[in-house]
Amino acid sequence: VETGATVVCPDHLLSGHGRPFQAPVIVNQLVQDVLWLLRKDPLTKEARNTTAGDSPKLVLLGDSSGATQAFSVLLKLAKDHPDVLECIRGVALLSPWLDLSCGSHTYVSNAYERGSDSGDVMFREPADDNRATFRQCATTYLGSDDLLQDWLYSPYWLARSLNRSSGNSSSSRDADGREAVLARLIQAQVRLWMCIGAAESLAGETLDLAQCLRGKLPVEAWLHEGAFHVWMLFNASRPFASREAAMRNLANFTRRALGTGYVDSAPNQDLYA
């Protein structure tokens, strides 16, 4: 699908499988990549020739755990580099994993059921085992269970009260930082686009965060009935209407966010895909 945008995919550090890298280092590298991209033309690698009112325009995008990192990059930019938020015109999250503490009820309600071949077919373990596998991956990525509900790396908690002990001074600092970041995002009105399958283990946290941010940020949450994890990237050998609708909606969001190309605004059956 044409959007008129240049796509840049950073070759970033990874965690797991014996690698020493964890979330703080990985997210910081991705933030540096974004800052480089704001200074340099990705095609020529030369310094951008920009003038006032002609700053670069970026949309951050990721799927699954990559969506976690895309959101974390936005939060880290808002925290440490708020002056560049005007250049971040949107964040697109495909089947995002937003709560690394894995507390969503849809790990249970969308658990795969072999007899009817229903639920999230990408994750076929029983509900408790599936949740445990996700949580182990999260701990490996974060390096500590203490960060499972850290709003910077587990973005679901950006708009959630953690009810932490008031005696924990570091938690108090975290809460204050979160409020400042949320206020900066609201002021900048960074657009947020999320696409999730109704059969996904991760559906609950996505829809809950969208509801929490409603009225604060421009949020779009597209729910595709019966769809499994990252179905929109599934390479089907036959027509796959829900995948095509998701990618068309993503392209429309990108065009609207960047102000490039024609936006298909005509109502159609995909509105409720």
N, C-alpha and C positions, 0 to 999 in steps of 0.2 A: 504494500500500500504506500503510495507516494505522500510524503509530508513536506517536502522541500527542506528537510533538515539534514545536517551532517551528523552521523552516528559515530560516537567515540566510545570504545569499550576498553577500559583500563586493564592492564595486565597486573593485577594487584596480588598482594600476599594472601596466602590461604592458611587456614587452621586445620587441625586434625591430621591423621595418618602420620604421626611422628613429627609434624612440623612444629616449630616453637612459637609461631605467631598467634596472637589472640586479639580479641575485639578492639581494645584501645589502640594497638599498633596498626591494625588493618584499617580501621576507620580513619585514623589520622593520615595514613598514606592516601586514602581516597580523597580526603579533604584537600591535601596538597595537590592531588591530580586536578581537582576542580579549580583551585586557585591558579594552577599553571594554565588551564584551559581558558580562564578569564583573561590571562595576559597574552597568550599565544594563539595564533591561528593553527588549528590542528592539521590542516592540509599542507601548510608551508613551514610550520614550526617557527615562523617569524613573529615578532612582536605585533600585536594587533594595532592597527591605526584607527583608534577610536576617538571620538570627540564627545563633549557633553551632550547627553540625550541620545547617544548612539552606543550605549554599552552592550556587551554581548548578552545574549538571551539563551538560557539553558533550561532543559527539562531533564531532571534526574529520573532514571528508570531502572527497575530491577524486578526479577521474579523470584518467588519463594524466599530463601534466605538472602538472596541478592536484593530483594525488596526491603528486608530488614536493614541492610546496609545502606541502601539509598535513602531511607528515612533517617537513619542515624547520621548520615552525612549532612542532611538538611539541618538536623538539630545541632550538630557540632558547628556548622557554619553560623547558625543563629546565635550560638553561645559565644564563640570566639571571634567570628568575623561578620558581625551583623551588617557591616557596610556593603557586603556583596549580595544581600538578600534581594535587592532590587533586580539582580541579574537572574535569579532563580524563579522562572516563570511558572514552574509546576513540578510536581513529583508524581510519577505514574508507578503504581504498585500492582503487579500481577500475582495473584494467589499469595499475598504477603503473609509471612510469619511475623506477627507483631508482638505476641506475648511469649517471651522465652521461658517464663515460669510454667507455661503450658496449662493454664487453668480453665480454658474454655470448655463449656459443656458439650460442644460439638465433637470433641474427641470421643464422646460416648454416643451421642445421638446419630452421628455420621460414621460410626465404626463400620468397617466393611463386613458384609454378611454374605458368606459364600453361597448359601442356598439360593438366594434371590439375586446374587451378583449385584448388590446395592451398597450404597455408602461410598466412601472415598476409595476407589479401586487402586489408587496409587500407594496406599498404605494398608496392607492386608493383615497386620497383626491384630489380635484382640485389643480392645480399647485401652486397658491398663498398660499392656506391653507397648502399644503404639505411643502412648503418652510418655512412658519411661524412655523409649528410644529417642523421641524428640528432646526430652529434657537432658539426656546424656550428651546429645549433640550440642545443646545450648551450653552446658557446663564446659565442654571441650573448647567451644568457640570463645566463651567469656573468660575462662580460666578460674572461675570462682562462682559458687552458688550465691554469693552475696550480690552478684550483679544481675540475677535472674529477673528482678523487678526494677532495675535501674532504667529510668526513662530514656537515657541517652542511647542505650544499646538494646533495650526492650521497649520499643516505642509505644506499645499499647498503654504504658503507664504514664505517658505524657499528660493525659487529661484525667487521670485516676488518682484518688486519694489513697495512699498506701497505709494510712493509720499507723505509721511508725511511732515508736516511742519518742516522746519529746525530749528524753534525756540523751538521745544519741545525737551529738553535735554534728557529725558528718552527714547524717540523714537530714538534719535541718538545713544544712548548706545545700544539699542536693535538691530539697524541696524548693528553696528560694531560687536556685538556678533554673529549675524547671519553670517556675512561674514567670521569670524574666524571659526565658526562651519562648514560651507560649505567647507572651505579650508582644514580642518582636515579630513572631509569625503572623499574629492577628493584625498588627500594624501594616506588615508588608503584604498581607492577603495572598500568601503563596497558595496556589491552587493544588488540591490533592485529588487524584483520580485513583480509585481502587476497583479491582475486578476480581470477583471471587465466585467459586462454584458453590451452589447450595448444598452439594453433597460433600464438601471438603471438611476435613478435621479442623481447619483453621477458619471456617466461616464465622463462627460466633464472635471471635475477638475482632475480626475485621468490621463486622456490622456494628458491634458495640462501640468501637472507637469512632466510627463514622457518626454514630448518634451523639457521642460525647462532644465531638467537634462541630456538630451542626450549629449554625448561627455564629460560629467563631471564625471558621475558615471556609472558603469555597470548596465544598467536598462533593465529589461524585462517587457513589458506591454502586457498582453494577453487579447484580446478583443473577447468575445464570443457573436456572433450575436443572438439577440432575448432573451438573458438571463436576468433574473430579479435579484434583490438584494439577495446576498448570496445563489444563486441557487446551488452552489457546495456543500452546506451542507444540501440540501433538501433531505429528506428521501423518495425517490420515491419507489413505489411498482413495478415498471417496469423499464426496461433499460433506462438510462438517459445518452446518449453519451457525452453531453457537460459537465456534472458533472464529469463523469469518466475521460474525457480528462483533465479537470482542476486539478483534484487530481493527475493524473499521471504526469502532468507537474510540479506540486508543489513538488512531490516526487523527480523528476529529479533535480530540482533546489536545494533541500536540500542535495541530494547526492553530487552534484557538489560543493556546498558551503562548505560542511564538509569533502569532500573527502572520503565518505564512500559508499561502495556498487557499483553495476553496474549501469551505466547511459545509459538509452535507448536513443541513439542519432540518431537512424534510422529515416529518413524522413517519415512522414505519413500524412494522411488527417487532423490530429489534429493540424498541424502547423498553420492552418488558422481557427481553431475552433471559 
